[in-house]
Amino acid sequence: MDAAQHLDLIYVILAAAVATFATRVGGYVLITRLKHIPPRLEAALNAVPAAVLTTLVAPAFVYGGIDVAASMLVAFAVGLRFSTLRMLVVGWAVVMAIRHGFL
């Protein structure tokens, strides 16, 4: 990488930092200025965690291979009944067992 590319990378990182900061501060300022949160805005804010989780999990499930998809399904089933730690351990064990040929 030459100096111009390093400088471009620094500019991209700084722009991303400014955009992230502006969105966080803007959201805070917007919410604090509202005396009452409209029901539609509250519904939209309540949907954000599910949307973010779907955005992170769906590509791994679709493109991660059969081992990842199987471990996610097993981890989901275990997570319905047991603790998060147990769910993670079982999901990890399933993916490792498939990758090493035990299943």
LOGUTI-868025 format. One record per residue (C-alpha): residue in three letters; residue number from 1; x, y, z. Coordinates in steps of 0.5 Angstrom, whole numbers, plus 500, padded with zeros to 3 digits. Example, Ala and Ser with C-alpha at 12.3 -4.5 7.8 and 13.67 -1.06 7.14 Angstrom:
REM LOGUTI-868025
res;n;px;py;pz
Ala;1;525;491;516
Ser;2;527;498;514
//
This chain:
REM LOGUTI-868025
res;n;px;py;pz
Met;1;500;500;500
Asp;2;503;507;498
Ala;3;502;513;502
Ala;4;496;515;498
Gln;5;492;509;500
His;6;494;509;507
Leu;7;491;517;507
Asp;8;484;514;503
Leu;9;484;509;508
Ile;10;484;514;514
Tyr;11;479;518;511
Val;12;474;512;510
Ile;13;475;510;518
Leu;14;474;518;520
Ala;15;468;518;516
Ala;16;465;512;518
Ala;17;467;514;525
Val;18;463;521;524
Ala;19;457;518;521
Thr;20;456;513;527
Phe;21;457;519;532
Ala;22;452;523;528
Thr;23;447;518;528
Arg;24;448;516;535
Val;25;447;523;538
Gly;26;442;525;533
Gly;27;438;519;535
Tyr;28;439;521;542
Val;29;437;528;541
Leu;30;431;526;537
Ile;31;428;522;543
Thr;32;430;527;548
Arg;33;426;532;545
Leu;34;420;528;544
Lys;35;415;529;550
His;36;411;523;548
Ile;37;414;517;543
Pro;38;408;516;538
Pro;39;406;509;538
Arg;40;409;508;531
Leu;41;416;510;533
Glu;42;415;506;539
Ala;43;413;500;534
Ala;44;419;501;530
Leu;45;424;502;535
Asn;46;422;495;538
Ala;47;423;492;532
Val;48;430;494;531
Pro;49;433;488;535
Ala;50;430;483;531
Ala;51;432;486;525
Val;52;439;486;527
Leu;53;439;479;529
Thr;54;436;477;523
Thr;55;441;481;519
Leu;56;447;478;523
Val;57;444;470;523
Ala;58;441;469;516
Pro;59;447;470;512
Ala;60;451;465;516
Phe;61;445;460;516
Val;62;444;461;508
Tyr;63;451;461;506
Gly;64;455;458;512
Gly;65;454;451;510
Ile;66;451;445;512
Asp;67;455;444;519
Val;68;453;452;521
Ala;69;446;451;519
Ala;70;445;444;523
Ser;71;448;447;529
Met;72;444;453;528
Leu;73;438;449;528
Val;74;440;445;534
Ala;75;442;451;538
Phe;76;435;454;537
Ala;77;432;448;539
Val;78;436;448;545
Gly;79;435;455;547
Leu;80;428;454;547
Arg;81;429;450;553
Phe;82;436;451;557
Ser;83;440;457;558
Thr;84;444;461;553
Leu;85;451;458;555
Arg;86;448;451;554
Met;87;445;453;547
Leu;88;452;456;545
Val;89;456;450;548
Val;90;451;445;544
Gly;91;451;449;538
Trp;92;459;449;538
Ala;93;459;442;539
Val;94;455;440;534
Val;95;459;444;528
Met;96;465;441;531
Ala;97;462;434;531
Ile;98;460;435;523
Arg;99;466;438;521
His;100;471;433;524
Gly;101;466;427;521
Phe;102;463;425;528
Leu;103;456;426;525
//
